[in-house]
Amino acid sequence: MLQPHRTRFHRILAIVSTVGLATSAAAQPLRLTFGDAVQMSIDRGPEIAGARHGATAADLKASATASQAYAKLRAEGNLLRWNEPLQITFGPMPAAIGMAPTTTVVREQMTSLFSISLAQPISGLFVLHHMVAIDRSAAEGARTDIARARLDTASRAAEAYLRLLQANATAEVAGKTLGQLEAQLERARALEQAGVLGRVDVLRLISTRDGARQGLLRAQTGVAVASATLTLALDLKPEAVVEVVDDLPDPPPPIALTEANAVHAATGARPELSASRERTVQAQEGPTVAKAQLLPNVMGVATYQHTKGQGSFQPVNAWFVGATLSWDIWDWGKTWDGVKEARARASQAEVADKIVRDQIAFDARRRLLEAKSAFETLAPARTSLQAAEEAHRIQTVRFSKGAASTTDVIDAEADLSRARGAYTQARYDYYLAQAALVRAMGEIPAQRAPVR
């Protein structure tokens, strides 16, 4: 179960090492909106294609099972060369008759047999429709796998898109911080030349500036990883360059959704619940199919045979019609144990269906609570950013006039950088929580993200 995740992780690392931290000048960026990215993932998703093949296979299996209701035509034949002909010699007749012994060929050295048979199930018809119901239910379950694959694929693309937006915003914050520190350093050098600041103040700003450069490099690495993750989610080539568009509202709107509505949508749309119901139907049909093994197997047959080389006792052409019966009268309880096993499987499936239903309802409630909680963090993060921006503006003015120390400036820069990062984190965490909520409700993220 861990291998696909390891493969995905190593592929991401390969993409990052190929792409690097800078965009290749020869690569043509692919500009995508949120909806474009989600739709592309659905159109290109290999998991969806695999699920479609699985549904096709399940449909064919159901069709094959239904065809067992019809008569089967079977042909058999052989051509044999024996070591010698088989002959029978009848003893001489009484001497008074004066006749010589008679030799009859029972089997020639070369023989052939061809037969064609028509077999019609009779007793099997009583249980066949239950077997067909099981396979058709499995086919419906395979179709729900397509819906689940669509949701999972779209959800991965939505998350990767939002993660890339978040990484871009984080890198932008790091770039702004570095730019402001560069400006502060220029002012500090001017003040040093004017004799207002000492060398140690300039050195402190240089150290802080270089630390901001390291932060920018880490942010750029995050952008490369997030870009590679989105490229993988869209099933694009590793060298593809995707340009994402942040057209999401800022500030984001609240979620106008109640818990009851979220649970109702989830329990009505989640493909996992449909798949669970289909598995329950299959399990419930199992005991009936198992009981059929207790009945005799009766078949109607009609056969035509063409024989050569078998002597005069075997007709060249022959046919017959009739019925065959086979019945395992005693098997030491094996069949009846199979019936009881099928009943236990049916009960197990019913319990599992209830668990899935409860889990889906809980998932919807949890995701809604997380999304609303994420929204509540936006207001304090925004006011904190506004306060940090104003404090930074004041300290910048004071520093330019020599009324503030480098400690004041560095503290203001650090506070502003943290506030910007916190608001960026809160904003995209909210949109990521919305995307998770939409997936929990069984909907494609592009249709409900953001949830308005």
RADA-V268529 format. One line per field, one symbol per residue. ss: DSSP state (H for helix, E for strand, C for the rest). phi: phi as a letter, one per 40 degrees, with the letter a starting at -180 (. if undefined). A space follows every 10 residues. Layout:
BEGIN
ss->???
phi->???
END
This chain:
BEGIN
ss->CCHHHHHHHH HHHHHHHHHC CCCCCCCCCE EECHHHHHHH HHHHCHHHHH HHHHHHHHHH HHHHHHHHHC CEEEEEEEEE ECCCCEEEEE CCCCCCCCCC CEEEEEECCE EEEEEEEEEE ECCCHHHHHH HHHHHHHHHH HHHHHHHHHH HHHHHHHHHH HHHHHHHHHH HHHHHHHHHH HHHHHHHHHH HHHCCCCCHH HHHHHHHHHH HHHHHHHHHH HHHHHHHHHH HHHCCCCCCC CEEECCCCCC CCCCCCCCHH HHHHHHHHHC HHHHHHHHHH HHHHHHHHHH HHHHCCEEEE EEEEEEEECC CCCCCCEEEE EEEEEECCCC CCCHHHHHHH HHHHHHHHHH HHHHHHHHHH HHHHHHHHHH HHHHHHHHHH HHHHHHHHHH HHHHHHHHHH CCCCCHHHHH HHHHHHHHHH HHHHHHHHHH HHHHHHHHHH CCCCHHHHCC CC
phi->.ccdcccccc cccccccccg cbcccccccb cbcdcccccc cccbcccccc cccccccccc cccccccccc cbbbbbaabb bccacbbbbc cccdcccgbc cbbbccaccb baabbbbbbb cbccccbccc cccccccccc cccccccccc cccccccccc ccccdccccc cccccccccc cccccccccc ccccgcbccc cccccccccc cccccccccc cccccccccc dcccfccdcc bbbcbcbccb ccccccaccc ccccccccbc cccccccccc cdcccddccc cccccccbbc babbbbbbgb gccbccbaaa biabbbacca bggccccccc cccccccccc cccccccccc cccccccccc cccccccccc cccccccccc cccccccccc cgcbcccccc cccccccccc cccdcccccc cccccccccc cgbcdccbbc cb
END
